Amino acid sequence: MIHADWFPPWGRPHDDPLTDGQDARPSQRQDTFTVLAAPGAVLRAREGTATRLARCGIAAGSSLSDAALLVVSELVANVLRHAADQSPTADVTVERAVGQLIIAVADRDPRLPAMETATPGTGLGTVRELAAWYDGVLSVEPDWAGQGKRILASFVVPEGDVG
């Protein structure tokens, strides 16, 4: 049961000073979910991401939505290929901030990929190209305790891709 005084973590829609009460969408939203590093993980990650993109106001079927889904596919596939022996799960994050979308995939394998060798035709190379197409970047963050990593692809959100 939802109480009348319950509001989502990003606050009441009219509390967003950037929209001045004109838009019910939040100015920032972050949602993380976990998939098992097992057969079907890429499909489950794409489905979960598609749902969260829609919640963030990214239009389904838009070029940005399609790019974000391809990024999730590549990053989760990389977990299956390179990290499944140390990471039984992958955490997928979809974050929408003002004018920006961030897709991140985290695993428990502390080995960092060679970002500088991410060339076109490789999984990370494809992700880098997609992010660059939207004036974004590809980056990696090690876990604070050395227990894994998080690969992030950021995108500048074009106005036509907002639902």
C-alpha positions in Angstrom: 0.0 0.0 0.0 1.3 3.4 -0.9 0.7 6.2 1.6 -0.4 9.7 0.5 2.8 11.1 2.0 5.1 8.7 0.1 7.3 10.1 -2.6 10.0 8.5 -4.6 13.7 9.0 -3.6 14.2 11.9 -5.9 11.4 13.9 -4.1 8.1 15.4 -5.0 7.7 16.4 -8.7 7.1 20.0 -7.7 10.2 20.1 -5.5 12.5 20.2 -8.6 13.8 23.8 -8.9 15.0 23.1 -12.5 11.5 22.4 -13.8 9.8 25.1 -11.8 6.8 22.8 -11.3 6.1 22.5 -15.0 7.4 19.0 -15.6 6.5 15.9 -13.5 9.8 14.1 -14.4 12.6 14.2 -11.9 15.8 16.1 -12.7 17.8 13.2 -11.5 17.1 9.5 -11.1 19.3 6.5 -10.4 18.2 2.9 -10.5 20.4 -0.2 -10.0 19.4 -3.8 -10.5 21.3 -7.1 -10.5 21.5 -9.9 -13.0 23.1 -13.3 -12.6 26.2 -13.9 -14.7 24.5 -16.9 -16.4 22.9 -17.7 -19.7 20.2 -15.1 -20.4 21.9 -12.3 -18.5 22.2 -10.1 -21.5 18.5 -10.4 -22.3 17.5 -9.7 -18.7 19.9 -6.7 -18.5 18.4 -5.3 -21.7 14.8 -5.8 -20.4 15.6 -4.2 -17.1 17.4 -1.3 -18.7 14.6 -0.7 -21.2 12.1 -0.4 -18.3 14.4 2.0 -16.4 15.1 4.2 -19.5 11.3 4.6 -19.9 11.0 5.6 -16.2 13.8 8.2 -16.8 12.0 9.7 -19.7 14.1 8.3 -22.5 11.8 7.5 -25.4 11.6 3.8 -26.3 12.9 3.2 -29.8 14.9 6.4 -29.9 18.5 6.3 -31.1 19.7 7.0 -27.5 17.6 4.2 -26.1 18.9 1.8 -28.7 22.5 3.0 -28.0 22.0 2.5 -24.3 20.6 -1.0 -24.8 23.6 -2.0 -27.0 26.0 -0.6 -24.3 24.3 -2.7 -21.7 24.5 -5.8 -24.0 28.2 -5.3 -24.6 29.1 -4.6 -20.9 27.1 -7.5 -19.5 28.5 -9.8 -22.2 32.0 -8.7 -21.1 31.2 -9.7 -17.5 30.1 -13.2 -18.8 33.3 -13.5 -21.0 35.9 -12.1 -18.7 34.6 -11.9 -15.1 32.1 -14.7 -14.5 34.7 -16.8 -12.7 35.0 -14.1 -10.0 31.7 -12.4 -10.3 28.5 -14.4 -10.1 26.4 -11.3 -10.7 26.6 -7.9 -12.5 25.0 -4.7 -11.2 23.4 -2.5 -13.9 22.8 1.1 -13.2 20.8 3.6 -15.2 21.2 7.1 -14.1 19.5 10.2 -15.5 20.7 13.6 -14.5 19.9 17.0 -16.2 21.0 16.6 -19.8 22.9 13.4 -19.2 22.4 9.6 -19.1 24.9 7.2 -17.5 24.8 3.5 -18.0 27.1 1.5 -15.7 27.8 -2.2 -15.2 29.7 -3.4 -12.1 31.2 -6.8 -11.3 33.3 -8.3 -8.6 36.4 -8.9 -10.7 39.2 -6.5 -9.7 41.0 -6.8 -13.0 40.6 -3.5 -14.9 40.2 -3.6 -18.7 42.8 -1.9 -20.9 40.7 1.1 -21.8 43.4 2.6 -24.0 43.2 -0.5 -26.3 39.4 -0.4 -26.7 39.4 -0.2 -30.5 36.5 -0.3 -32.9 35.2 -3.8 -33.4 35.8 -4.8 -29.8 33.0 -4.6 -27.1 34.6 -1.7 -25.3 35.5 0.0 -28.6 31.8 -0.2 -29.6 30.8 1.3 -26.2 33.4 4.1 -26.6 32.1 4.9 -30.1 28.5 5.0 -28.9 29.3 7.3 -26.0 31.4 9.6 -28.2 28.5 9.8 -30.7 26.5 11.4 -27.9 29.4 13.6 -26.7 30.0 11.2 -23.8 32.8 9.2 -22.5 33.7 5.6 -21.4 35.4 5.2 -18.1 36.2 2.6 -15.4 36.2 2.9 -11.6 37.9 0.4 -9.4 35.9 -0.7 -6.3 37.1 1.2 -3.2 38.1 -2.1 -1.5 39.7 -3.6 -4.6 36.8 -6.1 -4.9 35.7 -5.2 -8.4 35.1 -2.5 -10.9 32.4 -0.4 -12.5 32.4 0.5 -16.2 30.5 3.7 -17.1 29.3 5.1 -20.4 27.9 8.6 -20.3 25.8 10.3 -23.0 24.5 13.8 -23.5 20.8 13.4 -23.9 19.5 15.0 -27.2 16.2 16.8 -26.8 14.5 14.5 -29.4 15.2 11.4 -27.3 13.2 12.6 -24.3 9.8 10.9 -24.0 
